[in-house]
Amino acid sequence: MKFKRTLVLLATLSLAASITACGGNGNKTNNAANTPAPSNTAAENQNTGSNDATTGEIKPEDGAELLVWESREEIAFTEQIAQKFEEKYGVKVRVEEVPVPDQIGRLTTDGPSGLGADIIVIPSDHIGNAVTTGLILENDVFAEETKSRNTEASIVGASFDGKLYGYPRAAETTALYYNKSLIPEAPKTFEELIDFGKTFTDKTKKKYALMWESGNLYFNYPFIASNGGYLFGDNGTNKDDIGLATPEALAGMKVFQDLKQILPVPSGDINGDIKRGLFTAGDVAMDINGPWELAAYKEALGDNLGLAPVPTVLGKTAITFSGIKTYDVSSFTKYPNAAKLYADFATNKDGQLLLSELIGSIPTNLEALETDQIKNDPFISGFAEQAKNSQPMPSIPEMNNVWGAANAAFADIWNKDVDPKATLENAVKQITDLNNGVAAE
């Protein structure tokens, strides 16, 4: 059974972001390490300290100290929440800056030597890989509480093989940023957007109507999914059913190709830094991007910044990828109780509201989503609205095999005008071979 729109809306109705593909820096394109399970596993650590999974009561171990890895973009939140946790529980928390895409790999090497973090950040598309390689503990003590207070889609993203591992802290998806001084109203369709682009885009002046990462599956997913394509079948769980080259997906790719006329730029020349510079300078009118850019865009554009849903594809509502960022407890931790307490504490309602206030993230906590802080924020509520029409990135380990092949296919289609059908079919074959352990020729 493939992703159907009704299932998408059911699973994400209350969802309010990679990745990588992902924050935008972590959940879209990066591959987690695929190594054998470590020797000290969850079973060895779960009996340490005072722990009553039936009541949710848990106390930190005597003398517990924690290390938390956090990305540069969100470290301001972590430093504040760590201080609050230390004040409440008397557990010293040290925060170290490590990019989200590097954390699983670092834990693979540093965990066994005792140098790894006790709590790391994992985008939902890498949960399966972290579980199968034995890197993280199950969310057992706080499982029921976590499930009851967060959106259904975030619980799906934080789970693997029917078990909850992550502690959801934020959702991410993409939407359409636009500069009101250049285009007062956001286009509702890509056809309207292209019409505007024909009058605005001027390559000689490096001015473009729209810019997005055209070589990246995470940002291109609306062209695949909006008309009925998909990544993995059976709600993202069937590695043998890959829908990137179905007739429905290929129809959407025609829109993708049509956009080249208003963005005549090689995909390799478009990245987050380039887009940020052009958009904040007023040289790009619209940008398909995620909440991780919100703070910088608000600071640069002020009241001229607008946010709208991604335009429709072939008359169909745009279906974007969504990712859930989760805190996860290392299976190598010496203090599993303290680490689980921290992961739960940092992702409760107050924690998620603080993260949203400081970073611009979309809460997954149901109560947080109903607060005036979120409802009255046109940007956060706008991302939440787009998230209602999103599909969570699959969490199966085979997701790790998708990015390289898919991104290369999109880059070739964009840069070389090659046949989308043959190119995407070749990408499907590459992914299938990787999924089945077939070595490349």
PEJOQUI-V817284 format. One record per helix or strand of 2 or more residues. SS is the DSSP state (alpha for helix, beta for strand). FROM is the first residue (numbers start at 1). LEN is the number of residues. If there is no record, write none. Layout:
ss=SS from=FROM len=LEN
ss=SS from=FROM len=LEN
//
This chain:
ss=alpha from=5 len=8
ss=alpha from=42 len=4
ss=beta from=50 len=3
ss=beta from=57 len=3
ss=beta from=65 len=6
ss=alpha from=72 len=18
ss=beta from=92 len=6
ss=alpha from=100 len=11
ss=beta from=119 len=5
ss=alpha from=124 len=9
ss=alpha from=143 len=7
ss=alpha from=152 len=6
ss=beta from=159 len=2
ss=beta from=163 len=2
ss=beta from=167 len=13
ss=alpha from=190 len=11
ss=alpha from=203 len=3
ss=beta from=207 len=5
ss=alpha from=217 len=9
ss=alpha from=233 len=4
ss=beta from=238 len=5
ss=alpha from=247 len=16
ss=alpha from=267 len=3
ss=alpha from=272 len=9
ss=beta from=284 len=7
ss=alpha from=291 len=14
ss=beta from=305 len=4
ss=beta from=312 len=2
ss=beta from=320 len=11
ss=alpha from=336 len=11
ss=alpha from=349 len=11
ss=alpha from=366 len=4
ss=alpha from=372 len=4
ss=alpha from=378 len=10
ss=beta from=390 len=3
ss=alpha from=397 len=20
ss=alpha from=420 len=16
//
